[in-house]
Amino acid sequence: MMYYIVEFFSGSVEVVPDSWLLEDGNWSYWPHSRADKLLKDIAKKRVPERSWKKCRVKKVMRKCGKTSLHMPV
């Protein structure tokens, strides 16, 4: 289970599961979730849905395994 720390062009820096990044790494899916649900979506690597927006990634800052992030499940 891999995660990426990415910077979006909006200026935010977020943890993103590898399944949310598009193949080129320049775009990421992002759910329309409340903050508390968003953490669970990220931790459980929820499968992206068609309704999710695609956000432009400015920079992939780091690749991490689940254990190095200490994400709640």
N, C-alpha and C positions, 0 to 999 in steps of 0.2 A: 504494500500500500504506500504510494508515494504522494507527496504534496509539494506544491510550489509556493514560494512567497513571491508575489508579483506586485508590481506597481502599475496601476492603471493610468491612462491619460487624464483621468479626472483628478488625479493626485492622491487617491487612496492607495494604501498598501494592504493587501489581504492574503490570507492563506487560501489556496485553491487546490482541490483534489486533481490529480492528473487526468481524470476522466472529464473534467470540465474544460480543460484546455483543448483548443482545436489543434489539428496536426502541425500547423506552422508555428504555433506558440505565440502568435500575434493577437489572438482573440481568445476570450474565455466566456463560457456560459455563466450567467449569474441569475439565481432564483429571485422571485418576488416574495421573500419571506421576512417575517418579523425577526428581530435580532436573536431571540431565544431559539427559534426554530432554525435559523440560519446556522448556528453553531452545530446543531444536530445534523443538518444536511451536509455540512462540511465533514464532520467527524465520521459519518456513516457513508460518505461518498455517494450521496443520492444521485441517481441517474438523471442527467439533464433532460428537461422536458421541452417540447417545441415552444411553449409559451415563455420560456426564459429568454431574457435579453442577452445579446452578445455584446461584450464590452471589449474595447481595444486595449491590448496590453502594451504598455510602454517598455517594460523591462521585466524579465524573469530574474529575480534576485538570488534565489537559492532553491535547491531541490532538497527535500527532507523526507525521512521516513516517519511513520506515525509516532514511533517511540520518542523521537527527538523533539516532537511538538507538544507532547503531553496533552493530547486532546481528550476531552471527556467523551464518552460514548453513550 
